[in-house]
Amino acid sequence: MIDLLKFMSIQIVLLIVVTSVHTYLGLHVIRRGIVFSDLALDQLAAFGMIVGLGLGIQASSPLGYAISFIAVLIGSFLLAYVKPRNPNIPHEAVIGIIYCLALVASVMVADKFSGGAAYVTQTLAGTMLWVNWTLVGITTVAYALLSLFHYKYRRKFMDMTEKGPGAVKNENRWDLYFFISLGVVTVLIVPIAGVLLAYAFLMIPAAIATLFTKNWGKALKLGWAVGIGASMSGLCASYFLNLPYGPTLVLALGLAFMLALVIRMIKTSPAGN
C-alpha cells in the first residue's frame, strides 16, 4: 500500500505540473497553426538523448540534458528564422522537414551502437514509471520559471498568436523565445514521457479546449480539467489493468479528444440547438 501511494503521488504531481504548462503552450501552437513544431523539437530532443547515450552519457544526467538542449536550440533557431517567402510553401513544411531530418538522424545514430534500436523505442514510449521526486522537483521549478516568463511577456506572445505576422516588433526574436520555451519543456519531458506522450500532453488538452471556446482563461481551465482528468484515468487504467503506462496515457487523452468531438457535434447539430 505504501509503495502504491508513493507511486501514485509522484505521478499525480508530475501529471498536474506537465498539463498546466503544456496546455498553455499548446493553445499558442494550435492557434498559430504550427501544430508540428513541438513534435519536431521533441524529436530533436530525442536525437540529442540518443547521441548522448551513444557516447555513454545517461539521458537524465546534466550533460545528457545539455546535449538535448543544444539540439532543440538549433531547431528553435531554424523554426524562428527559416520562413519561406514563397506563399506556396507554408512554414509547416519547414517544420515537417526538420522533424523528418531529426527522426532519420536518430535512427542512423542509434544504428551505430549496441542496443540503439531499443533506445529509439525508449525515446518514443518514455520511462515515466521510474520518475522520482528529485526529477519531479526539477521539472516543477523549471516549469514555474517558464510560466513566470510567459506571464510577464504574455501580451507579446498573445499578440503574435492572435494578430499574426507583424504584430510585434522584432518578431523573429520573440518567435525564438517561444520556440526555446517549447524546447525547454521538451528537453525536460521527452526523457520522462517520450516523444509521443510529450506531444499528446501539449496538443490534446489544448485542442479540446479550442473546440469549445476562444477565450484564453476559459480555454486554459477547460484544457487543464480535461487533461488532468484524462491523465488520471490513464494512470489508473495502466496500474490496475497492467497496461503499458505511456501508451495508455496517450490513448486516454486521445479518447477524451474523440469524446469532445462527439459532444461538439451534438452541440452544433440542429437537434442539439
N, C-alpha and C positions, 0 to 999 in steps of 0.2 A: 504493500500500500504506500509506503514512504517513497519507494522508487517511482511509483506511478505519479504521485503528487509532484515529485521533483521534476519528472519529465514533462508533465502537463504544464506546470507553472512556467518553466523555461520556454516552452513552445508558445504558450498563450501570450506571454510578454513580447516575444520576438514577432509573432504574427501581428499584434496590435501596432508595434513600432513600425514595422515594414509597411503595413497597409496605410497608415496615416500619411507618410511622406510619398509613397508611390502613387496613391490616388491623386494627390495634388499635382504631381509632375505629369501623371497620365492625362489629366484634363487638358494641360497645355499641349501635350503631344497630339491628342486626338483633335483638338480644336484648331491646331496649326496644320493638320494634315500630314504629319511626318511620323506616321504610325510605326514605321520600321526602324526609326533612328535608335530606339532603345535596344532593339534586337541586334542591330549592328554593333553597338557598344558592348552589349552582353557578350557577343561572340568575340570581340576584341579582348575583353577581359579574360575570357576562357582561353584565348590564344596565348595571352601573357602567362596565364596559370600553367598551361601545358609546356611552354618554353621553360618556365621555372622548374617544373617537375623533371623535365629532360636534363636540366643542369643539376639535379639533386636538391632542389630548394623546395621546402614544404609550401603548399599553397597558402596556408594560414599563418605563415611567418611574415615578419615585417618586410623582408626582402621579396618574398613572394607577392605581397600586396603591391610593392613598389613596381615590380615588373609589369603587373597587370595594369597599374595606373599609367605607366608610360605608354602602354598600348592604347588605352582609351583616350589618353591626352592627345596622341597623334590623330586618333579618329575624331575627336572633338574639333580639332583644328580643320580637318577635312570637311566635316559636316557644316562648320560655321562659314568657311571661306570658299569652298568649291561649290559654286552655284551657277549652273549653266545659264548663259544669257539667251540661248535659243529657247523660245517659248514652247517649242515642240518637245523639249527634253525637261521633264519635271525634276525638281530636287529629289523626289523619292527615287528616281532612277539612280542617282549618285549613292543614295543610302543603300539601295539594294546591291549595288556593285561592291560597296565597302563590306557589306555583310558576307557576300559570296567569297570575296578575297580572304576575309578573316577565317571563314569556315574551311576553305581549301588549305590555307596556311596551317591551321590547327591540325588537320588530318595529315598533312605532309610532315610536320614536325613530329607528331605522335608516332608516325611510321618509322622514325629513325631510332627509337629506343624501346627497350623491352617493356611490355605491358602498356604501350602507348594507347592502344585501342580501348583498353579499359578506362584510361584517364579521359578519353574523349567522351565515353558514356557517362563518366562521373561529372563532367562539366555540363552535361545535359540534364541529368537527374538530380544532382546535388547530394549533400550529405547532412541534411537538416536533423537527422536522428542523433547526430553526435555533437550538437551545439551545446556549449557550456555557458555559465553565467558571465564569464570573462568576455567572451565573444559577444554576447548579448549586450553587455555594458558598453563595450567599444562601439558597437553599432548604434546604440541609443544615443550616446554622446555625439557621434558624428552626424547622425540624422537631426539631432536637436540644433547643432550649429548650422547645418544646412538650412533648416527651417527658419532660423533667425535671419539668415542672409536673404532668403526669399521673401520673408515678411518685410524686411527693411526696404527692399527694392521691388516690392510687389507691383507697383504701378508701372515700372519699366517692363516687366515680364508680361503683365496683363495687357498693356498697350500693344506689345508685339504680337500677342495671341489674338486679341480682339480686333485690332485695326489693320493688321497685316504689314507687309513690307513698307519701309519708310516712316513708320510710326514713331520711332525713336532715333535720336542721334547716335552715331557710332553703332549702328545696328549689328554689324558683324561681331563687334566686341561683346555686346550683350548676348548675341547668339552663342558665342564661345562660352560665356559664363553659364548659359543654360545647359549646353551640352556637357560642360565639365561637371555641372551638378548631376546630370544623369550618369556621367562617368563615375562619380564618387559613389553613388548608391549602387551602381553596377559592380564596382570593384569589391564592395563590401558584401553584396548579396549573392553574387554568382558562385563563389566558393562554397557558400552555405546551401543555397536553394537550387543552383544550376540555371542554365540559360532559359529553359522552358518555363520554369516556375517564376523566375525573376520577371520575365516578360508578361506572364499572366498576372502577377501582382500589380504591375504598372498599368496594363491595358484594361483588364476585365472590369474591376470596380468602377474605373473612370468611364468606360463605355456604357455600363449600366446606368450610371448617373446621367450621362449625356442623353440617354433615351428619353428621360423624363423632365429635365429642366436645363435651362441655360444660365440660371442664377448660380454664381460661384459658391456662395455659402450653402445653399440647399444641395448643390451637386456634391460638395465635399461631405456633408453629413450623410447623404444617401450612399455615396460610394464607400465611406467608412463603415456604415452599418451593414451593407450587403457584403462588402469584402471581408470584414471580421466574422460575420455570421457564416458565410460560405467556408471560410478557412477553418473555423471551429468545427463545422460539420465534417470537413475533410480530415481534420486531425482525429476526431473521434472514430470516423469510419476506418481510417487507417489502423488505429490502435486496436479496436475491438474486433474488426473483421480481418486483421492480419494482412492488410494490403500495403503495397509499396507506398511510402509516405509522400514523396514529391509528386509522382504521377496522380495520386489520389487527390492532393490539393488542387492540382491543375484541373482535374475532372470536376471537382466540386465547384470551383469558380466558373468553369465552362457551363455546367448545368444551371448555375444561377443566372448566367447570361441568357441561356436559352429560355429559361422561365421568364426572365424580364422581357424578352422579345414577344413571348406569347401574351403577357399582361399588357404590353404596349399595343399590340394588335387589337386586343379586346377593347381597350380604352378608346382607340381611334376608329373602330368599326362603327357603322351606323347604328347597329344594335346596342353597342356599348354606350353610345351617346344618348 
